[in-house]
């Protein structure tokens, strides 16, 4: 009797494991189907623009819905400028935070407070940071522009990049802290035994060891920066021209979609905006895939 009940219990256990395994597999497949569905939806909706504009859409400088002439170059330039500048501004701070939490204070109440602050910063809605930038960063930039003899817009590439850098610091800092904590202890102890200082250990042991991890963190932060919409829309100036400097106004691929999508009345106008979204989706996906591949290579 006990043998029968034991066999029944094992069958139920195997059935639960089978159902659980299939559920996880189905969930993973649904994510893939969802991504493919998003890509195909964007691609199909972009067909009128792709057919009418062709490759010219990528390098054309003019965006004029009145004459049905659409070029994505100003928005691609604005996206790359704001994202690249945000990476340049945020990377030193992200590496500093990662070293502080991963090497100096990996545990303790100080580490806990800073980690919680970083998580809180990552959770602040972008529109809130956009409002803060309008009331804080814009007046500062406007004052600098007046002293430099530049037209004092206040908004522009530099202003948007500063806010964008604040938004992406938590993502890169968290990953950098993780890879720094993965540095084998015996490598650091060997360097200390040879008389190396803390700075020399960081410079000659930790940084070279986590170099690929640092690159992955920066790439993933770049992927996050490329798709940011609200804060950038509020601070970049929203002009359909190619930015000529840090203080110039401009637009990004995400911000032009947010600004003009509800106004897109013509079929070609609507399709051109969708094609911008398709380009942004592809670029962001490629950057994220490269970052994930670098992380996997570092872990192996």
C-alpha positions in Angstrom: 0.0 0.0 0.0 2.8 2.3 0.9 4.5 1.4 -2.4 1.4 2.3 -4.4 1.1 5.7 -2.6 4.8 6.4 -3.1 4.5 5.7 -6.8 1.4 7.9 -7.1 3.3 10.7 -5.3 6.3 10.4 -7.7 4.0 10.5 -10.7 2.3 13.7 -9.4 5.7 15.2 -8.7 6.9 14.4 -12.2 3.7 15.8 -13.6 4.2 19.1 -11.7 7.8 19.3 -12.9 6.7 18.7 -16.5 4.0 21.3 -16.3 6.4 23.8 -14.7 9.1 23.1 -17.3 6.7 23.5 -20.2 5.3 26.8 -18.7 8.8 28.3 -18.5 9.5 27.2 -22.0 6.3 28.7 -23.3 7.1 32.0 -21.4 10.5 32.1 -23.1 9.0 31.5 -26.5 6.3 34.1 -26.0 9.1 36.7 -25.4 10.6 35.8 -28.7 7.3 35.8 -30.5 6.5 39.2 -28.9 9.8 40.7 -30.2 9.2 39.3 -33.7 5.7 40.6 -33.6 6.9 44.1 -32.7 9.5 44.0 -35.5 7.1 42.7 -38.1 4.5 45.2 -37.2 7.0 48.1 -37.5 8.3 46.6 -40.8 4.8 46.2 -42.4 3.7 49.7 -41.3 6.9 51.1 -42.7 6.5 49.6 -46.2 4.8 52.7 -47.8 7.7 54.9 -46.6 10.4 52.3 -47.6 8.8 52.0 -51.0 8.4 55.7 -51.6 11.6 57.0 -50.1 14.0 54.1 -50.3 17.6 54.6 -49.0 17.2 58.4 -49.3 15.2 58.3 -46.1 18.4 57.6 -44.1 20.6 60.5 -45.5 18.0 63.1 -46.5 18.3 66.2 -44.3 14.8 67.6 -44.9 11.7 66.7 -42.9 8.7 68.5 -44.3 5.3 66.9 -43.9 3.7 69.7 -46.0 5.7 68.6 -49.2 5.8 65.0 -48.2 9.6 65.0 -48.0 11.0 63.0 -45.1 14.6 62.5 -44.1 15.7 60.9 -40.8 19.3 62.2 -40.8 18.6 65.2 -38.4 17.0 62.9 -35.9 19.7 60.2 -36.2 22.3 62.8 -35.7 20.5 64.2 -32.7 20.1 60.8 -31.2 23.8 59.9 -31.7 25.0 63.2 -30.3 22.9 63.2 -27.2 23.5 59.5 -26.5 27.3 59.7 -27.1 27.7 62.9 -25.0 25.6 61.3 -22.2 27.9 58.3 -22.2 31.0 60.5 -22.0 29.5 62.4 -19.0 28.1 59.4 -17.2 31.0 56.9 -17.6 33.5 58.4 -15.1 30.7 58.7 -12.5 29.5 55.1 -13.2 33.0 53.7 -12.9 33.6 55.7 -9.7 30.4 54.4 -8.1 31.2 50.8 -9.3 34.7 50.9 -7.8 33.4 52.4 -4.6 30.7 49.8 -4.1 32.6 46.9 -5.6 36.0 47.4 -4.1 36.0 49.9 -1.1 32.6 49.2 0.4 31.1 46.0 -0.9 29.1 45.5 2.3 27.9 47.7 5.2 25.4 50.4 5.8 27.2 52.9 3.6 27.0 50.5 0.7 23.3 49.8 1.4 22.4 53.5 1.4 24.2 54.2 -1.9 22.7 51.1 -3.6 19.2 52.2 -2.5 19.8 55.7 -3.8 20.9 54.3 -7.1 17.8 52.1 -7.4 15.7 55.1 -6.4 17.3 57.2 -9.1 16.7 54.4 -11.7 13.0 54.4 -10.7 12.3 58.1 -11.1 10.0 58.7 -14.1 11.8 60.5 -16.9 9.1 63.2 -17.0 10.1 64.2 -13.4 13.7 64.4 -14.4 12.7 66.5 -17.4 10.8 69.0 -15.2 13.8 69.1 -12.9 16.1 69.8 -15.9 13.8 72.6 -17.1 13.9 74.4 -13.7 17.5 73.6 -12.8 19.8 72.8 -15.7 18.2 75.0 -18.4 18.9 78.3 -16.4 22.5 77.2 -15.8 23.0 76.4 -19.5 21.3 79.7 -20.5 23.7 81.6 -18.2 26.7 79.9 -19.7 25.5 80.6 -23.3 25.1 84.3 -22.5 28.6 84.5 -21.2 29.9 82.7 -24.3 27.9 84.9 -26.7 25.7 82.0 -27.9 22.0 82.4 -28.4 20.6 81.6 -25.0 18.0 78.9 -25.7 18.8 77.0 -22.6 17.5 73.8 -24.2 19.5 71.9 -26.6 21.9 68.9 -27.1 24.0 69.6 -24.0 21.0 70.1 -21.7 19.3 66.9 -22.9 22.6 65.0 -22.6 23.2 66.1 -19.0 19.8 64.8 -17.9 20.2 61.7 -20.0 23.5 60.9 -18.4 21.9 61.1 -14.9 19.2 58.7 -16.1 21.7 56.0 -17.4 24.2 56.2 -14.5 22.3 53.6 -12.4 22.3 51.0 -15.2 26.0 51.2 -16.0 27.1 51.6 -12.4 25.2 48.5 -11.3 26.7 46.4 -14.0 30.2 47.8 -13.3 29.9 47.1 -9.6 28.8 43.5 -10.4 31.8 42.8 -12.6 34.3 44.4 -10.2 32.9 42.2 -7.4 33.7 39.2 -9.6 37.4 39.8 -9.8 39.2 36.8 -8.2 40.4 37.6 -4.7 43.8 35.8 -5.2 44.7 38.2 -8.0 44.3 41.2 -5.7 46.1 39.4 -2.8 49.0 38.6 -5.1 49.3 42.2 -6.1 49.1 43.4 -2.5 51.8 40.8 -1.5 54.1 42.4 -4.0 53.7 45.8 -2.3 51.1 47.3 -4.6 48.9 50.1 -3.3 45.1 50.1 -3.6 45.4 52.5 -6.5 47.9 50.3 -8.3 45.7 47.2 -7.7 42.7 49.0 -9.2 44.7 50.3 -12.2 46.8 47.3 -13.1 44.7 44.4 -11.8 41.0 45.2 -11.5 40.5 47.6 -14.5 42.3 45.3 -17.0 40.4 42.2 -15.7 36.9 43.9 -16.0 37.6 45.8 -19.2 35.1 43.8 -21.2 32.5 44.1 -18.4 33.0 47.9 -18.4 32.5 47.9 -22.2 29.3 45.9 -21.8 28.0 48.3 -19.1 28.6 51.3 -21.3 26.9 49.6 -24.3 23.8 48.7 -22.3 23.6 52.2 -21.0 23.9 53.5 -24.6 21.0 51.2 -25.6 19.0 52.8 -22.7 20.0 56.3 -23.8 19.0 55.8 -27.5 15.4 55.1 -26.7 14.8 57.7 -24.0 11.8 59.9 -24.9 10.1 62.2 -22.5 13.0 63.9 -20.7 14.9 64.4 -24.0 11.7 65.7 -25.7 11.3 68.4 -23.0 14.9 69.6 -23.1 16.3 69.2 -26.6 14.5 72.0 -28.4 12.5 69.9 -30.9 13.8 71.5 -34.2 14.0 69.6 -37.5 17.6 70.5 -38.2 21.0 68.8 -37.9 22.6 70.1 -34.7 25.8 72.0 -35.3 27.2 72.1 -31.8 26.6 71.3 -28.1 24.3 74.3 -27.6 22.3 73.7 -30.8 18.7 72.6 -30.6 17.7 69.4 -32.3 15.5 66.3 -32.2 16.0 62.6 -31.6 14.3 59.6 -33.2 12.2 59.0 -30.1 11.3 62.6 -29.5 10.1 63.3 -33.1 7.8 60.2 -32.8 6.4 61.5 -29.5 5.9 65.0 -30.9 4.4 64.2 -34.3 2.7 60.8 -34.1 -0.7 62.2 -33.2 -0.5 64.8 -36.0 0.4 62.3 -38.7 -2.6 62.5 -41.1 -1.2 61.4 -44.4 -0.3 57.7 -45.0 3.3 58.5 -46.0 3.8 60.8 -43.0 2.5 58.1 -40.7 4.7 55.4 -42.3 7.8 57.6 -42.2 7.4 58.0 -38.4 7.0 54.2 -38.1 10.1 53.7 -40.1 12.0 55.9 -37.7 10.8 53.7 -34.9 11.9 50.6 -36.9 15.4 52.1 -37.3 15.5 52.9 -33.6 14.3 49.4 -32.7 17.0 47.7 -34.9 19.8 49.9 -33.6 18.9 49.4 -29.9 18.5 45.7 -30.4 21.9 45.3 -32.0 23.6 47.3 -29.2 21.9 45.3 -26.5 22.9 42.0 -28.2 26.5 43.1 -28.4 26.4 44.1 -24.7 24.9 40.8 -23.6 27.4 38.9 -25.7 30.3 40.7 -24.0 28.9 40.0 -20.6 28.6 36.3 -21.4 32.2 36.2 -22.6 33.3 37.9 -19.4 31.4 35.4 -17.2 32.9 32.4 -19.1 
